[in-house]
Amino acid sequence: MSVVRIGLAGCGSVAQRGLLPHLACEDIRQWCELTAVMDPVPGRAEATKQKFGAKLAFEDYDEMLKADIDAVVIASPIGIHYEQAMKAIEAGKHVHLNKTMTTTKEEADRLIAAAEAKGVVVVASPGNGLHPSNMRVREIVHSGELGRIYWAEIGTAGGGHEFEPFRKGDDVLANVNPAWYYKKPGGGPMYDMAVYALHRITAILGPAKRVTGMSGIGLPKRYFKGEEIIVEMDDNTHLLLDFGDNIFCLLYGSNSASGPRHPFAQPFVSGSDGSVTATMGQIEVIGRNVLGTPGSESGRRVEEADRRIPWVFGVHKEIPERHVYADIMHMVDCVIHNKKPVVSAEHARHVIEIIELGYKAAQTGVTQTLTTTFELKPWELVHCD
């Protein structure tokens, strides 16, 4: 296959702000084309087709699967990812899933098995754990420079999707109701935001062994354009992960305000001899064995993070949701060249199990043992600048 024909399911906020602008660019036509778009809201798919130059528009997902497409990009609400992905796989389509792939380990197991049986590619976002900046943190942690690793901290906080500027419009493209983010299944900041932190920290420290935690709802009601939204999913979750050998991680996902001291999904790792902190654009290492750069304070080194991402070049560097676009293009690359994805469904399954069992631990007060694992493989820096 030389060009992958893509059908995109879900023309909501993330698609309109980021995915569609990327997929509409002429500079990726040698690899893929945006063939079809689908959204159940009347008129939204057609308006999306007109705006972004897709060939076909559908309000029914099953009808889109009958079209001449090779792969499906699923940007629908998380709670229906599993159903839509399974239908795509059954139809012989390759699949990219925006985070998270599913909401339970059992669903993830079935999806992985179905994809293997059909021989189709599944790429499950986010691949951010494999980006060069995060891999540099992993390299420092495993170099011995920090001594014996003790613990880490990472998490995500965000005030709520109803405040996104994109949603303020009243037309069919911008008036996207965020209520599903607060409903079951698939709502809440763990599936939507902390998934980034979990992919990063498990890429750094490896698969987790056990999880416990506390979780609850902070704001039971939210509002969007005068409509009351009853919050069903926990919006304030704090987990303690056990990576074995007495290495622990504090991880949080909260629909509350963030700040510069707690940047989104950026890790802090502490060892017996030093620590490493990643912020937006820099990696700081502090410790008794740290050799600083010339002119810097002894015991402290600051590195500029390598912010390159595979497939992010030219205009794509300026379009939002670059990380998701990169994962989509990884799927395209794997389909064209018959590669096994390194942004893997197995890694996504492990993170999903952490979330699922983290909620269970919070509900029962009993620490849960994880059963899944994954193999970490490097992601080649292709087509980036």
DOTOR-327846 format. One record per residue (C-alpha): x, y, z; residue number from 1. Coordinates in steps of 0.5 Angstrom, whole numbers, plus 2048, in hexadecimal, padded with zeros to 3 digits. Each point is the difference from the previous one (the first is absolute). Layout:
BEGIN
{pavex {X; Y; Z}; NUM}
...
END
This chain:
BEGIN
{pavex {800; 800; 800}; 1}
{pavex {803; 807; 7FE}; 2}
{pavex {7FB; 805; 803}; 3}
{pavex {7FB; 7FE; 806}; 4}
{pavex {7F9; 803; 7FF}; 5}
{pavex {7FE; 802; 807}; 6}
{pavex {7F9; 801; 803}; 7}
{pavex {7FF; 804; 806}; 8}
{pavex {7FB; 7FE; 805}; 9}
{pavex {7FE; 806; 805}; 10}
{pavex {800; 807; 7FD}; 11}
{pavex {800; 804; 807}; 12}
{pavex {805; 804; 804}; 13}
{pavex {807; 7FC; 7FF}; 14}
{pavex {7FE; 7FF; 7F9}; 15}
{pavex {7FE; 807; 7FE}; 16}
{pavex {806; 803; 804}; 17}
{pavex {806; 7FB; 7FE}; 18}
{pavex {7FF; 7FA; 7FC}; 19}
{pavex {7FC; 802; 7FA}; 20}
{pavex {804; 806; 7FF}; 21}
{pavex {806; 7FB; 800}; 22}
{pavex {7FD; 7FB; 7FB}; 23}
{pavex {7FE; 806; 7FB}; 24}
{pavex {807; 802; 7FF}; 25}
{pavex {802; 7FF; 7F9}; 26}
{pavex {807; 7FE; 802}; 27}
{pavex {7FE; 7F9; 803}; 28}
{pavex {7FC; 7FE; 7F9}; 29}
{pavex {806; 7FB; 7FE}; 30}
{pavex {7FE; 7FC; 806}; 31}
{pavex {7F9; 801; 802}; 32}
{pavex {7F9; 803; 7FE}; 33}
{pavex {7FA; 803; 804}; 34}
{pavex {7FB; 7FC; 7FC}; 35}
{pavex {7FA; 800; 805}; 36}
{pavex {7FE; 803; 806}; 37}
{pavex {7FA; 7FE; 805}; 38}
{pavex {7FC; 803; 806}; 39}
{pavex {7F9; 7FE; 802}; 40}
{pavex {7FE; 808; 801}; 41}
{pavex {7FC; 802; 7FB}; 42}
{pavex {804; 804; 7FB}; 43}
{pavex {807; 800; 803}; 44}
{pavex {803; 7FB; 7FC}; 45}
{pavex {7FE; 803; 7F9}; 46}
{pavex {802; 807; 803}; 47}
{pavex {807; 7FD; 802}; 48}
{pavex {800; 7FD; 7F9}; 49}
{pavex {7FF; 806; 7FD}; 50}
{pavex {805; 804; 804}; 51}
{pavex {806; 7FB; 800}; 52}
{pavex {7FF; 7FD; 7F9}; 53}
{pavex {7FE; 7F9; 802}; 54}
{pavex {7FD; 7FC; 7FA}; 55}
{pavex {7FA; 7FD; 804}; 56}
{pavex {7FC; 801; 806}; 57}
{pavex {7FC; 7FC; 805}; 58}
{pavex {7FB; 800; 806}; 59}
{pavex {800; 7F9; 801}; 60}
{pavex {807; 7FC; 802}; 61}
{pavex {7FE; 7F9; 7FC}; 62}
{pavex {7FF; 804; 7FA}; 63}
{pavex {806; 803; 800}; 64}
{pavex {804; 7F9; 801}; 65}
{pavex {7FC; 7FE; 7F9}; 66}
{pavex {804; 806; 7FD}; 67}
{pavex {807; 7FF; 7FC}; 68}
{pavex {804; 801; 806}; 69}
{pavex {806; 7FC; 802}; 70}
{pavex {801; 803; 808}; 71}
{pavex {7FB; 803; 805}; 72}
{pavex {803; 806; 805}; 73}
{pavex {7FB; 800; 806}; 74}
{pavex {7FF; 806; 803}; 75}
{pavex {7F9; 7FF; 803}; 76}
{pavex {7FF; 800; 808}; 77}
{pavex {804; 7FB; 803}; 78}
{pavex {7FA; 7FC; 803}; 79}
{pavex {7FF; 7FE; 7F9}; 80}
{pavex {807; 7FE; 7FD}; 81}
{pavex {800; 7F9; 801}; 82}
{pavex {7F9; 7FF; 7FD}; 83}
{pavex {802; 804; 7FA}; 84}
{pavex {807; 7FD; 7FF}; 85}
{pavex {7FE; 7F9; 801}; 86}
{pavex {7FB; 802; 7FA}; 87}
{pavex {806; 802; 7FC}; 88}
{pavex {804; 7FA; 801}; 89}
{pavex {7FB; 7FC; 7FE}; 90}
{pavex {7FF; 804; 7FA}; 91}
{pavex {807; 7FF; 7FE}; 92}
{pavex {802; 807; 802}; 93}
{pavex {807; 802; 803}; 94}
{pavex {7FE; 804; 806}; 95}
{pavex {803; 806; 804}; 96}
{pavex {7FD; 802; 807}; 97}
{pavex {800; 806; 803}; 98}
{pavex {801; 7FF; 808}; 99}
{pavex {7FE; 7FC; 803}; 100}
{pavex {800; 7FA; 7FC}; 101}
{pavex {7FA; 7FD; 804}; 102}
{pavex {7FE; 801; 807}; 103}
{pavex {801; 7F9; 803}; 104}
{pavex {806; 7FA; 7FF}; 105}
{pavex {7FB; 7FB; 7FE}; 106}
{pavex {7FE; 805; 7FA}; 107}
{pavex {807; 801; 7FE}; 108}
{pavex {801; 7F8; 800}; 109}
{pavex {7FB; 7FF; 7FC}; 110}
{pavex {802; 806; 7FB}; 111}
{pavex {807; 7FE; 800}; 112}
{pavex {7FE; 7F8; 7FE}; 113}
{pavex {7FB; 802; 7FB}; 114}
{pavex {805; 805; 7FC}; 115}
{pavex {806; 7FA; 800}; 116}
{pavex {7FA; 7FB; 7FE}; 117}
{pavex {7FF; 805; 7FA}; 118}
{pavex {807; 802; 7FF}; 119}
{pavex {7FE; 808; 800}; 120}
{pavex {805; 805; 803}; 121}
{pavex {7FD; 804; 807}; 122}
{pavex {804; 806; 803}; 123}
{pavex {7FD; 802; 806}; 124}
{pavex {802; 807; 802}; 125}
{pavex {803; 803; 804}; 126}
{pavex {807; 7FF; 7FE}; 127}
{pavex {803; 806; 804}; 128}
{pavex {804; 7FB; 804}; 129}
{pavex {804; 7FE; 7FA}; 130}
{pavex {802; 807; 7FE}; 131}
{pavex {807; 802; 801}; 132}
{pavex {7FF; 805; 806}; 133}
{pavex {7FD; 7FA; 804}; 134}
{pavex {806; 7FB; 7FD}; 135}
{pavex {805; 805; 803}; 136}
{pavex {7FD; 800; 807}; 137}
{pavex {800; 7F8; 7FF}; 138}
{pavex {807; 800; 7FE}; 139}
{pavex {802; 805; 806}; 140}
{pavex {7FC; 7FB; 805}; 141}
{pavex {803; 7FA; 7FE}; 142}
{pavex {807; 803; 7FF}; 143}
{pavex {802; 7FF; 808}; 144}
{pavex {801; 808; 800}; 145}
{pavex {7FA; 800; 805}; 146}
{pavex {802; 7FA; 804}; 147}
{pavex {7FB; 7FC; 803}; 148}
{pavex {7F9; 802; 7FD}; 149}
{pavex {7FB; 801; 806}; 150}
{pavex {7FA; 803; 7FD}; 151}
{pavex {7FD; 805; 7FB}; 152}
{pavex {7FA; 805; 7FF}; 153}
{pavex {7FC; 801; 7FA}; 154}
{pavex {7F9; 802; 7FE}; 155}
{pavex {7FB; 805; 7FD}; 156}
{pavex {7FB; 805; 802}; 157}
{pavex {7FB; 804; 7FC}; 158}
{pavex {7FA; 804; 801}; 159}
{pavex {7FB; 7FD; 7FC}; 160}
{pavex {7FF; 7FF; 7F8}; 161}
{pavex {7FA; 805; 801}; 162}
{pavex {805; 806; 800}; 163}
{pavex {803; 7FE; 7FA}; 164}
{pavex {800; 807; 7FB}; 165}
{pavex {7FE; 7FB; 7FA}; 166}
{pavex {7FA; 7FE; 803}; 167}
{pavex {7FD; 808; 800}; 168}
{pavex {7FD; 800; 7F9}; 169}
{pavex {7F9; 7FE; 7FF}; 170}
{pavex {801; 7FD; 7F9}; 171}
{pavex {800; 7F8; 7FF}; 172}
{pavex {807; 800; 800}; 173}
{pavex {802; 804; 806}; 174}
{pavex {7FA; 7FE; 804}; 175}
{pavex {803; 7FA; 803}; 176}
{pavex {7FC; 7FE; 807}; 177}
{pavex {806; 7FD; 805}; 178}
{pavex {7FB; 7FC; 804}; 179}
{pavex {803; 7FA; 7FE}; 180}
{pavex {806; 801; 804}; 181}
{pavex {7FC; 800; 806}; 182}
{pavex {7FC; 7FA; 7FF}; 183}
{pavex {801; 7F8; 800}; 184}
{pavex {804; 7FC; 7FD}; 185}
{pavex {806; 804; 7FE}; 186}
{pavex {7FF; 807; 803}; 187}
{pavex {805; 803; 806}; 188}
{pavex {807; 802; 7FF}; 189}
{pavex {803; 7FA; 801}; 190}
{pavex {7FE; 7FD; 7F9}; 191}
{pavex {800; 807; 7FD}; 192}
{pavex {806; 803; 803}; 193}
{pavex {804; 7FC; 805}; 194}
{pavex {801; 7FB; 7FB}; 195}
{pavex {806; 804; 7FD}; 196}
{pavex {803; 800; 807}; 197}
{pavex {7FF; 7F9; 800}; 198}
{pavex {803; 7FE; 7F9}; 199}
{pavex {806; 805; 802}; 200}
{pavex {802; 7FD; 807}; 201}
{pavex {7FF; 7F9; 7FE}; 202}
{pavex {805; 801; 7FA}; 203}
{pavex {805; 803; 805}; 204}
{pavex {7FF; 7FB; 805}; 205}
{pavex {7FD; 7FA; 7FD}; 206}
{pavex {7FA; 7FC; 801}; 207}
{pavex {7FC; 801; 807}; 208}
{pavex {7FF; 7FA; 805}; 209}
{pavex {7FB; 803; 804}; 210}
{pavex {7FB; 806; 801}; 211}
{pavex {7FC; 803; 806}; 212}
{pavex {7FD; 807; 801}; 213}
{pavex {7FA; 804; 802}; 214}
{pavex {7FB; 803; 7FB}; 215}
{pavex {7FA; 804; 800}; 216}
{pavex {7FC; 806; 7FD}; 217}
{pavex {802; 807; 802}; 218}
{pavex {7FA; 804; 7FC}; 219}
{pavex {7FA; 7FC; 7FF}; 220}
{pavex {7FD; 805; 7FB}; 221}
{pavex {803; 804; 7FA}; 222}
{pavex {7FD; 804; 7FB}; 223}
{pavex {800; 801; 7F9}; 224}
{pavex {7FD; 806; 7FC}; 225}
{pavex {7FA; 800; 806}; 226}
{pavex {800; 7F8; 800}; 227}
{pavex {801; 7FD; 806}; 228}
{pavex {804; 7FA; 800}; 229}
{pavex {800; 7FA; 805}; 230}
{pavex {807; 7FE; 802}; 231}
{pavex {800; 7F8; 800}; 232}
{pavex {807; 7FE; 7FF}; 233}
{pavex {805; 802; 806}; 234}
{pavex {804; 806; 7FE}; 235}
{pavex {805; 800; 806}; 236}
{pavex {805; 7FA; 800}; 237}
{pavex {806; 7FF; 803}; 238}
{pavex {804; 7F9; 7FF}; 239}
{pavex {806; 7FD; 803}; 240}
{pavex {804; 7FB; 7FB}; 241}
{pavex {805; 7FB; 802}; 242}
{pavex {805; 7FE; 7FB}; 243}
{pavex {803; 7FB; 804}; 244}
{pavex {807; 800; 804}; 245}
{pavex {7FC; 805; 805}; 246}
{pavex {800; 806; 7FA}; 247}
{pavex {7F9; 804; 801}; 248}
{pavex {7FD; 805; 7FC}; 249}
{pavex {7FB; 805; 802}; 250}
{pavex {7FB; 801; 7FA}; 251}
{pavex {7FA; 805; 800}; 252}
{pavex {7FB; 802; 7FB}; 253}
{pavex {7FB; 805; 802}; 254}
{pavex {7FB; 805; 7FC}; 255}
{pavex {803; 806; 804}; 256}
{pavex {805; 806; 7FF}; 257}
{pavex {807; 7FE; 7FE}; 258}
{pavex {806; 805; 801}; 259}
{pavex {807; 800; 7FE}; 260}
{pavex {803; 7FC; 806}; 261}
{pavex {7FC; 7FA; 7FD}; 262}
{pavex {800; 800; 7F9}; 263}
{pavex {7FC; 7FC; 7FC}; 264}
{pavex {802; 7F9; 800}; 265}
{pavex {808; 802; 801}; 266}
{pavex {803; 7FB; 805}; 267}
{pavex {805; 801; 806}; 268}
{pavex {804; 7FA; 802}; 269}
{pavex {804; 7FF; 806}; 270}
{pavex {806; 7FC; 802}; 271}
{pavex {805; 7FF; 806}; 272}
{pavex {805; 805; 7FC}; 273}
{pavex {7FC; 804; 7FC}; 274}
{pavex {7F9; 802; 7FD}; 275}
{pavex {7FE; 802; 7F9}; 276}
{pavex {7FA; 805; 7FE}; 277}
{pavex {7FD; 801; 7F9}; 278}
{pavex {7FD; 806; 7FF}; 279}
{pavex {7FD; 803; 7F9}; 280}
{pavex {806; 800; 7FC}; 281}
{pavex {806; 7FF; 805}; 282}
{pavex {802; 7FA; 804}; 283}
{pavex {804; 802; 807}; 284}
{pavex {804; 7FB; 803}; 285}
{pavex {803; 801; 808}; 286}
{pavex {804; 7FC; 804}; 287}
{pavex {807; 7FE; 803}; 288}
{pavex {802; 7FD; 7FA}; 289}
{pavex {7FE; 804; 7FB}; 290}
{pavex {805; 804; 7FC}; 291}
{pavex {7FD; 807; 7FD}; 292}
{pavex {802; 803; 7FA}; 293}
{pavex {805; 805; 800}; 294}
{pavex {7FE; 806; 804}; 295}
{pavex {7FB; 7FD; 803}; 296}
{pavex {7FF; 7FF; 808}; 297}
{pavex {803; 7F9; 802}; 298}
{pavex {7FB; 7FA; 801}; 299}
{pavex {7FB; 803; 7FB}; 300}
{pavex {7FF; 7FF; 7F9}; 301}
{pavex {7FB; 803; 7FB}; 302}
{pavex {7FF; 7FD; 7F9}; 303}
{pavex {7FB; 803; 7FB}; 304}
{pavex {7FB; 7FA; 7FE}; 305}
{pavex {800; 7FD; 7F9}; 306}
{pavex {7F9; 802; 7FE}; 307}
{pavex {800; 7FD; 7FA}; 308}
{pavex {7FA; 7FB; 7FE}; 309}
{pavex {800; 7FB; 7FB}; 310}
{pavex {7FC; 803; 7FA}; 311}
{pavex {800; 807; 802}; 312}
{pavex {803; 804; 7FB}; 313}
{pavex {7FE; 807; 7FC}; 314}
{pavex {7F9; 802; 802}; 315}
{pavex {7FF; 7FB; 804}; 316}
{pavex {804; 803; 806}; 317}
{pavex {7FB; 805; 800}; 318}
{pavex {7FA; 7FC; 800}; 319}
{pavex {7FD; 7FE; 807}; 320}
{pavex {800; 7F9; 802}; 321}
{pavex {806; 7FE; 7FD}; 322}
{pavex {801; 7FA; 804}; 323}
{pavex {7FA; 7FD; 7FE}; 324}
{pavex {801; 801; 7F8}; 325}
{pavex {807; 7FD; 801}; 326}
{pavex {7FD; 7FA; 803}; 327}
{pavex {7FB; 800; 7FA}; 328}
{pavex {806; 800; 7FB}; 329}
{pavex {803; 7FB; 804}; 330}
{pavex {7FA; 7FB; 7FE}; 331}
{pavex {801; 802; 7F9}; 332}
{pavex {807; 7FF; 800}; 333}
{pavex {7FF; 7F9; 803}; 334}
{pavex {7FB; 7FE; 7FB}; 335}
{pavex {804; 803; 7FA}; 336}
{pavex {806; 7FC; 802}; 337}
{pavex {7FD; 7FA; 804}; 338}
{pavex {803; 802; 806}; 339}
{pavex {7FE; 7FE; 807}; 340}
{pavex {7FE; 806; 804}; 341}
{pavex {804; 803; 806}; 342}
{pavex {7FB; 804; 802}; 343}
{pavex {7FD; 7FA; 802}; 344}
{pavex {7F9; 7FD; 802}; 345}
{pavex {804; 7FC; 806}; 346}
{pavex {802; 807; 803}; 347}
{pavex {7F9; 803; 800}; 348}
{pavex {7FD; 7FA; 803}; 349}
{pavex {805; 800; 806}; 350}
{pavex {7FE; 807; 801}; 351}
{pavex {7F9; 7FF; 800}; 352}
{pavex {801; 7FA; 805}; 353}
{pavex {803; 805; 804}; 354}
{pavex {7FA; 805; 800}; 355}
{pavex {7FB; 7FA; 801}; 356}
{pavex {803; 7FD; 806}; 357}
{pavex {802; 807; 803}; 358}
{pavex {7F9; 801; 800}; 359}
{pavex {7FE; 7FA; 803}; 360}
{pavex {806; 801; 805}; 361}
{pavex {7FD; 806; 802}; 362}
{pavex {7F9; 7FD; 801}; 363}
{pavex {802; 7FA; 804}; 364}
{pavex {806; 803; 803}; 365}
{pavex {804; 7F9; 7FE}; 366}
{pavex {806; 801; 7FC}; 367}
{pavex {7FF; 7FD; 7F9}; 368}
{pavex {806; 7FC; 7FD}; 369}
{pavex {801; 801; 7F8}; 370}
{pavex {800; 7FA; 7FB}; 371}
{pavex {802; 804; 7FA}; 372}
{pavex {807; 802; 7FD}; 373}
{pavex {803; 803; 7FA}; 374}
{pavex {806; 800; 7FC}; 375}
{pavex {803; 807; 7FF}; 376}
{pavex {803; 801; 7F9}; 377}
{pavex {803; 806; 7FD}; 378}
{pavex {7FC; 805; 7FB}; 379}
{pavex {805; 802; 7FA}; 380}
{pavex {800; 807; 7FF}; 381}
{pavex {7FD; 800; 7F9}; 382}
{pavex {7FE; 806; 7FC}; 383}
{pavex {801; 805; 806}; 384}
{pavex {804; 807; 800}; 385}
END
